[in-house]
Amino acid sequence: MTDKTVVPVGVRLSTDIEHRPNRPAPYRARVRWFDPVSKRRLSLSEGKHTEDEAQEWLDAIIEAAQAGLSPSLATMKLADYGEANMSLALRGLELKTHDPYLSGWRQRVVPALGHVPVRMITNGVIDRTVQHWIADELSRSTVKNTIAVLVRVMEQAVRDGLIKVNPARITGWQKLYKQAEDELHDPRALALPDWETLVALADALVAASHDQYRGWGDVVVFAACTAARIGEVSGCRVGDIDTDQWIWTVRRQTTPAPGGLTDKGTKGKRARKVPIVEEIRALVAQRLLSAGPNPDARLFTGPRGGRISTAVLRDATHWDDVVTKLGYEHLRRHDLRHTGLTWFADAGVQVHVLRRIAGHGSLTTTQRYLHPDVHKITAAGAALSAHLGVLRAPRSLPNPIVITR
C-alpha cells in the first residue's frame, strides 16, 4: 500500500482552504498532520472548483481520520488500492480463477475506474460502467468475471474501513444485459428522428451547461453527423480534417486511464475515413479557425481547453436531466452514434460503405441499421428469384418419342 500508516482515532488534523484565482481549480483544500511513527509533519492537498467542494473534501478527510485512516489512504485511487491489496482480495480462490479475474481488472476495471478514489465510487458509477461494458458487446462471462474481481477489491476496502458498504454488489445486471442486447438488435430505435431534433437537443445541452459553453453543442452535432464516439471526437486533431474533400480520418480516441484521460488507437485498431456532410462544414471550419494552424491541436475541447470524455460531457451539460426532460430517456445509456448510422443508412449508403464509416468488425452489426423496408424488398427479390427458378426447371423428364410405321 502506498501509505500503511494508520492514524489513531482522534488525531489532530490541521486544515485550511486557500483561494488562488488564477488556477483552473482555484480553491486548494489542504490537510496537515503529524505521522505518529516517523514524527514528521505530512500534508495532502487537492484543488476544487468551489469553496463548498473544498470543504466537503476536508470533511471526508476528517471523517476518515476519526475512523483511524490516514489521509493518504482515504484518498487512494482504486488502481493503487487494488495493486496493493489484490493478493488479499483474491485469497481463497483457485489459481485457475486468478487469470480471468486479473485480466478483467487490468483491461476493464483500471481503465474505467482506476483514476477514481475508492471512497468516491458509488453504485451509480459502477452501474454506468457495467452498462458501458455491455454496450461494447462484451460477453456475459467477461462482464461477470470483471464484476467479480471488482466486488472482491471493494469488499477488501470495506474490511479496511475505507467505505461502509460495497457499491460493486449490484443486482439485476444480467437483466440490463438482456435489455441492452434487445436495444442493440434494433439500434434504429435509439436514433433521433431528424436534424431539427438534433439541433434542439444541442441547444438545450448548451443552455444547461455552466456559462452556456457553445462547444458542448458543437461536440454533440459533430458526433451525431459523423456517427462517431465521443472519445473519437475528443481525439480529433486539426491535421485529421481534409477540407478539400471534406473527410475526417479517425485515428485515435480519448479514454479514461489511471491518472486521467489518455489518447489511444480507435476501437478497431484501424484508421477509418468519415465524410463531413455539408450541414456541419461551417461548424468544422469555425473550429479549425479557432484551433489554429498546429496540425496536432484538438478540434474539440472543454471550456478550459481540456480533453472531453463521455463523463465530462454528461456532467458539464447535465445530460441525464436534459434528455429525460426532452423525452429521449433512452439516450441516458446510448450515445448519438446510432443517430448518424441510421441517417447514413436511410440516405441509401451501401452496407459495405456504411461498415467502413462505422468501423464495425462484423457486417451483421452494420446490417441492423438498414431500414426494415430494405430487408423486406431484398427478401421479396430473393423469393421471386427462387420462384422463377422453379418455373424454369423442368418438372419431369420428357417422354421418349416412338415412331411407328
N, C-alpha and C positions, 0 to 999 in steps of 0.2 A: 504494500500500500504506500502511496506517496507520503503520507503522514500518519504514523501509527500512534502518535502521542494522544492520549485521552485526557481531556481537560476535566479536572474534578468538578463535581456538582458545586455550583455557587462561585466558580472562579470569576474574578473581576475582569470585566471587559471594558475597554475604553473605546467609545465610538464617536464619530463626527461625520458631518456632511459638508463638503466643500463645493461651492459653485464656481465653475470655470466656464465662462460664457463662450469662449472661442472653441470649445470642444464639441464634437458631434453628440456625445452624451455628457452634458455639462455638469451633472451632479455626481460627484465622486463620493461614494459611501466607503468609509474606512473603519476597520475594527482592529484594535491592538490588544495584546495580552502577553503575559509572561509565561513562557513554557516551563512547567514545573520540573522537568527533567534537566534541560540544558541551562535553565535560569536566564535564557536570552529573551529579549522582548521581540515578539514576532508581530507581523501585521498582514492584513489582507484587505484589498480594496477592489471596487468594481464601479464602472461608470454607468449611470442611469439617465434616462431622458427627462424624468421629472423628480421633484423632491419626494413625492409620495412613494414612487418606486424605490428610491434610495432608502427611505425609512422602512419600507416593507422588507427590503433585503437585510437591513440591520436587525429588524425584529426576528427574522428567521434565524440569523446567526446567534442571537441571544438565546432564543428558544432551544437551539441545538446545544449550546454550551451548558444550559441548565440541565439537559439530558445527559451530559457527560461526553459530548462530542467536540472535537477540536474544530475551529472554523475551517481549516483546510479540508477536513473530512466532510464537513457539512456542505461544502460547495464543490465536491469532487464530481467530475464528469463521468457519465456512465461507462465510456470506453476505458478510462483509467481504473474505475472501480472494478469493472469486470475482469480486466487484465490482472489486477492484484488479488482477486478473490475467486477466480474461476475454478481452482482446484477444490475449494470449499463448496462452491455451488454445485459441482458435478460429483461430489462424493456419493458413493453408494451405487452409482450407475455402472453397468457393464462397459468394458473398454470399447466394445464394438459400437456402443452408442455415442461415444465421445466424438467420433469423426463427423457424423451428420450434425450434431449439436454445435460443434466448434465452427463448422462450415457456415451454418446459419448465423452464428454470431459475427464472424468476420465479414461475410458477404452481404448481410442484410441488416442486422441489428446495429452494428457500429456505423455504417454509412448513413443510416436513417436517424439514429438516436444517440450515437456516441458522443456528440458535442453537447448534449443536454445534461445539466446537473441531475444527479439521481433524485434529489428531493423535489425537483420541478416536473418529474414525469408523472402524468396523470392518466386516468382511464381514457379520457378523450384523446390524448396524444397517441396512446397505443392503439385505440380504435381506428384512428385515421391512418396510422402506419400500416396496420394489418390490411385495411381496405386498399391501400396503395399497392401492397404486395399482391393482393388478389387481382386487382385491375391489371397488373403486369403479367397476368396469366401464369403465375407460379402454381405448381401442382399442390394438391391438398397436403401431401406428405411433407413437402418442402415448407409450407406455411406452418404445419403442425410442429415440425422439429424446431423451427425458428422461434415460435411462441414458447415452446417448452424450455429452451435454454434461457430465454428472457425471463420467464417465470422463476426459474431457479436462481438467477442472479439477483432479481428483485427480492426474492424470499430471503436471500442472504443479507440484503440491505435492511430488511425488517428485523432480522436477528441482531444486526449491528446497531440498530436504533436510529438509522438514518431516516426511515419512514415508518409509519404506523401500520399501513395497510398495503398489501401487494397490488399495485394497479394493473399488473400484467395478467391477473387471473380474470380474463374476460370470458364471457359466456356468449353463446349464440353466434360465434364467428363462422361456423360452418353454414349457418343459415344465411349470413351475409355473403358467404362464398357462393351459395346457390343463387342468391339474388343477383349478385354481380355477373354470374355466368349467364343468367337469363337475359339481363340487360345487354350484355355484350354480344349475345346472339342476335339481338335486334338493335344495333348501335344507332340506326336511323332515328329511333325514338328519343335519343338523347341530344339530337341536333336542334339548334334554333331554327325557326321557320324561314326567316328572310333577313335581308340586310338591315331593314329598319329596326327590327328587334335587336339585332346585334349592336347597333349604334345606341339604342336606348339603354341597353344593359351597360355599355361602356360609360355613357354619360352618368348613369346612376352610381356606378362604382367610383367615378371621379368625384361626384358630389359628396359621397360618403367618406372620402379619404381626408386626411389632415391637409389643410391648405389647398384642397382641391387640385392635387397634382395631376396635370393632363397626361403625363407619361403612363399612368396606370391604364387609361383608356386606350392609348396607342398600343400597349402590350396586348390587351385583350383583342382588339380588332385585328392586329397583325397575326396573332396566334390562330384566330379563327379562320382567317382568309388564306393562311398557308398550311392549315392542318398540322401545326407544329405543337410540340410540348412546350410548356412554359420554360423548362430548363434549356431547351434548344433556342428559344427566343432570347433568353438571357445570354447564351453563349454566342450569339450572332455578332460578328465584327464588321467594321466598315469594308474591309477587303473581301468579305464573303458575298457582297452585293454587286452584281453586274448590271449597271444601269443602261447598257447598250441593248441587251436582250431582256432586261428585267427578270433576272433569275437569281435566286438565293441558293448558294451552295451550303448546305447544312453540314458542318464539320465537327461540331462539339456541342456539349450540353453542360449546364451548371447544376451540380447536385450537392446535397449536404454531405459533409465529411467531418471527421474529427478535427476540431479547431475552426470550423466554419465552412463556407461554401467553396467548392473547388470545381475546376473545369476538367472534363474528361471526354473521351470519344462518344459518338452517338450510340444509342441503344443497340443498333445492329452492327456497330463497329465499322460501318462503311459510310462515306460521304454520299449525299444524295442531292439532287437538284430539284428545286421547287419554284414554280412560276410565281411572279408577283403580279397579281391582277391589277387592272387599271384603277379600280376603286381605291386602292391603298398606295398607289405610286406617289401621290403628293405627300402623303404621310411619311413614306420612306425617304423621299427627297429631303423633307424638312429635318428628319432625324439625322441624315447624313451630313447636312449642313451644320447642325448643332454639334455633332461629334467631332468634326474637323477632319483634316487630311490624313491623320495617322491611320493606316490600314488595320492596326490592332485595337483601335478604340472600339468600345462596346456601343452598339446601336441603341440599346435599351438599358437604362439604369434606373435606380431609385432616385428619389428627390435629392439625396446627398451623394449621388454617384456610385452607390454600392450595387453589388450583384443582386439579381432577382431570383427568387425561388417561388414555388407554389405557396409555401407557408408565408413568405414575405408579402406576396400579393394578396393572399387571403386576409392576413391580419391588417394590412395597411388600408384595404378598401372595405373592411367589414363584409367580406364576400358572402358568408353564410346568411347574414341578415338581409342583404340586398337581393340575392337570388330567390330567397324564400318569399320576400315581400312582392317580388315581381311574378311569382308563380312558377319559377323554374327550380323547384326544390331538388330535382334530380342532379342539378349542377353542383350540389354540395359534395358529391362524390366523384363526379366526372368533369374533365376539363372541356375546352371548346374544340379539341381536335376532331371530335365526332362531327361537329358542325361543318368544318372545312371539307372533310372527306365526303360527307353526304352531298354538299353543294357541288363538289367536283364530279361526283357520280351522276347527279341529276343533270349536269351540263353535258353529259354524253362522253366523258373521258373514258377511254378504253380501259378495261380492267388491268391489263399489264402495265399501262402507264400510271394508273392510279396506285398500283402496288409500289412502283418506284418512287412516287411522290411521298407516299406514306412511310416507306421503309419497312414494310411488313415482311416477315420471314416466310409466311405462308400465304399462298394465293387464296385459300379458303377464308382467311381473315378479311382480305380485301373484298371478296365477293359479298360479304354481309352488308356492304354499303350500297350495293346496286339496288335500284328501285324495284319493288316487288313486281311491277308490271313487266320489267325486263325479263325477269325469271319466267313469268307466265308466257311471254311471247317466245322466248327461247324454247320452253317446253312444248309450246304449240308447234313450233317448227320441227322439233325432233319427232313429235308424234306424227306429223304429216309425212315426214321422210320415211318413217317406219311403215306407214300405211301405203305409200306409193311403192315401197319395196315389195310389199306383199302383193300388190296389184300386178307388178311387173313379173313376179316369179310365176312359173308355170305351176298349175295346181296338180297336174299328174303328167306322166309320160304319154306322148301321142300314141294312139293305136297303130299297129303296122297296117299298111295298105296291101290288100291281097287282090291281084289281078287275075281274073278268070276268063277263059275263052269259051 
